[in-house]
């Protein structure tokens, strides 16, 4: 699905520091364009990032992001670490991959991340003596599709004076 002609553009190689940064993120902000050309953003989970410039994110709902990508595959993935002043925006084009088109390990990795997030929340709640039964991840529907993003441009979001400091 998606616009195949726009996805024929060559992917760019992702440096190891960018791959490592995105692998540490729990979520990324996915930006798409709506029918009027307005920007729509949503949070999605990364399940795979490849040096060849392909990123796979899980989209558990077939709502605005999904509809926007069917119309226009232009997409940006953004993640920041405000503590270290590191961040990147990966711009590219998206292909929607339905469940039958995806490897089973994509789903297993997503399930593993969900379990890890719940476990982390439970541990933090215990450490902070908070008592909550809220685990929003338990309410997420099963994954029916994912978004493969072919990256064409990497934007380093660190402030210019800090680019050399934070990249070392």
VEXDREN-2710 file (C-alpha; in Angstrom, 1 decimal):
% VEXDREN-2710
k/r/px/py/pz
1/UNK/0.0/0.0/0.0
2/UNK/1.1/3.6/-0.2
3/UNK/2.6/5.4/-3.1
4/UNK/5.2/3.1/-4.6
5/UNK/6.6/5.7/-7.0
6/UNK/7.6/8.0/-4.2
7/UNK/9.2/5.1/-2.3
8/UNK/11.6/4.4/-5.2
9/UNK/13.8/7.2/-3.9
10/UNK/17.0/5.7/-2.5
11/UNK/17.3/5.3/1.2
12/UNK/20.2/6.9/3.0
13/UNK/22.6/5.0/5.2
14/UNK/21.9/5.5/9.0
15/UNK/25.1/6.0/11.1
16/UNK/25.5/3.7/14.2
17/UNK/25.0/6.6/16.6
18/UNK/21.6/7.4/15.0
19/UNK/20.5/3.7/15.1
20/UNK/21.6/3.4/18.7
21/UNK/19.8/6.6/19.7
22/UNK/16.5/5.4/18.1
23/UNK/16.8/1.9/19.5
24/UNK/16.8/3.4/23.1
25/UNK/13.6/5.4/22.5
26/UNK/10.3/4.0/23.7
27/UNK/8.3/6.1/21.2
28/UNK/8.9/8.4/18.4
29/UNK/6.8/11.2/17.1
30/UNK/5.4/10.4/13.6
31/UNK/4.4/13.4/11.5
32/UNK/2.3/13.0/8.4
33/UNK/0.3/15.4/6.2
34/UNK/-3.5/15.4/6.2
35/UNK/-5.8/16.0/3.2
36/UNK/-5.5/19.8/3.6
37/UNK/-1.7/19.7/3.9
38/UNK/-1.8/20.2/7.7
39/UNK/0.7/18.4/9.9
40/UNK/-0.6/15.5/12.0
41/UNK/1.6/14.0/14.7
42/UNK/1.2/10.8/16.8
43/UNK/3.4/8.6/19.0
44/UNK/4.4/5.3/17.7
45/UNK/6.8/2.5/18.8
46/UNK/9.9/1.5/16.8
47/UNK/10.3/-2.2/16.3
48/UNK/13.2/-2.2/13.8
49/UNK/15.8/0.2/12.5
50/UNK/18.3/-0.9/9.8
51/UNK/21.6/0.7/8.7
52/UNK/20.3/0.6/5.1
53/UNK/17.8/3.4/6.0
54/UNK/14.6/1.5/6.8
55/UNK/12.7/1.9/10.0
56/UNK/9.6/-0.1/11.0
57/UNK/7.1/1.5/13.5
58/UNK/4.0/-0.1/14.9
59/UNK/0.7/1.7/14.3
60/UNK/-2.0/0.0/16.4
61/UNK/-4.9/2.1/15.1
62/UNK/-6.0/2.5/11.5
63/UNK/-6.9/6.1/12.0
64/UNK/-5.5/9.5/11.0
65/UNK/-1.8/8.4/10.5
66/UNK/-2.9/5.4/8.4
67/UNK/-5.3/7.5/6.3
68/UNK/-2.8/10.3/5.8
69/UNK/-0.1/7.8/4.6
70/UNK/-2.5/6.2/2.1
71/UNK/-3.0/9.7/0.5
72/UNK/0.6/10.9/0.9
73/UNK/3.5/8.7/2.1
74/UNK/5.7/11.7/3.2
75/UNK/6.6/11.1/6.8
76/UNK/9.0/12.3/9.5
77/UNK/10.1/10.4/12.6
78/UNK/11.4/12.5/15.5
79/UNK/12.9/11.6/18.8
80/UNK/14.7/13.7/21.4
81/UNK/16.5/13.3/24.6
82/UNK/16.1/16.6/26.3
83/UNK/18.6/15.6/29.1
84/UNK/21.5/15.2/26.7
85/UNK/20.3/17.7/24.0
86/UNK/20.4/14.9/21.4
87/UNK/17.7/14.5/18.8
88/UNK/17.1/13.5/15.3
89/UNK/14.4/13.8/12.7
90/UNK/14.3/11.1/10.0
91/UNK/12.5/12.2/6.9
92/UNK/11.3/9.8/4.3
93/UNK/8.5/8.0/2.6
94/UNK/6.3/5.3/4.1
95/UNK/4.9/2.0/3.0
96/UNK/2.0/0.5/5.0
97/UNK/2.7/-3.2/5.6
98/UNK/-0.3/-5.4/6.6
99/UNK/0.1/-8.2/9.0
100/UNK/0.6/-10.9/6.3
101/UNK/3.4/-8.9/4.8
102/UNK/5.4/-8.7/8.0
103/UNK/7.8/-11.1/9.7
104/UNK/6.6/-12.7/12.9
105/UNK/9.6/-11.2/14.7
106/UNK/8.1/-7.7/14.3
107/UNK/5.1/-8.8/16.4
108/UNK/7.2/-10.6/19.0
109/UNK/9.5/-7.6/19.4
110/UNK/6.5/-5.3/19.9
111/UNK/5.0/-7.7/22.5
112/UNK/8.4/-7.8/24.2
113/UNK/8.5/-4.0/24.3
114/UNK/5.0/-3.8/25.8
115/UNK/5.9/-6.3/28.5
116/UNK/9.0/-4.3/29.3
117/UNK/7.1/-1.0/29.5
118/UNK/4.6/-2.5/31.9
119/UNK/7.3/-4.1/34.0
120/UNK/9.2/-0.8/34.2
121/UNK/6.1/1.0/35.3
122/UNK/5.3/-1.5/38.0
123/UNK/8.9/-1.3/39.3
124/UNK/8.8/2.5/39.3
125/UNK/5.5/2.4/41.1
126/UNK/6.8/0.1/43.8
127/UNK/10.0/2.2/44.2
128/UNK/7.9/5.4/44.5
129/UNK/5.3/3.6/46.7
130/UNK/2.7/4.5/44.1
131/UNK/-0.2/2.2/43.8
132/UNK/-1.8/2.2/40.4
133/UNK/-3.5/-0.5/38.4
134/UNK/-3.3/1.6/35.2
135/UNK/-1.4/-0.1/32.4
136/UNK/-2.5/1.7/29.2
137/UNK/-0.5/-0.8/27.1
138/UNK/-2.8/-3.6/28.1
139/UNK/-5.6/-1.8/26.4
140/UNK/-3.9/-1.6/23.0
141/UNK/-5.4/-3.6/20.2
142/UNK/-3.5/-6.3/18.4
143/UNK/-1.1/-5.1/15.7
144/UNK/-2.7/-5.4/12.2
145/UNK/-0.2/-3.4/10.3
146/UNK/3.1/-1.5/10.6
147/UNK/4.7/1.4/8.8
148/UNK/8.0/0.9/7.0
149/UNK/9.7/4.2/6.5
150/UNK/12.4/4.5/3.9
151/UNK/14.7/7.3/5.2
152/UNK/15.9/9.9/2.7
153/UNK/17.3/12.6/5.1
154/UNK/18.6/12.8/8.6
155/UNK/18.3/16.0/10.5
156/UNK/20.5/16.5/13.7
157/UNK/18.4/18.5/16.1
158/UNK/21.2/19.3/18.6
159/UNK/21.8/23.1/18.9
160/UNK/24.7/24.1/16.5
161/UNK/27.2/25.0/19.3
162/UNK/26.6/21.5/20.9
163/UNK/26.7/19.3/17.8
164/UNK/30.4/18.4/18.2
165/UNK/30.1/18.0/22.0
166/UNK/27.0/15.7/22.0
167/UNK/28.1/13.6/19.0
168/UNK/31.3/12.5/20.6
END
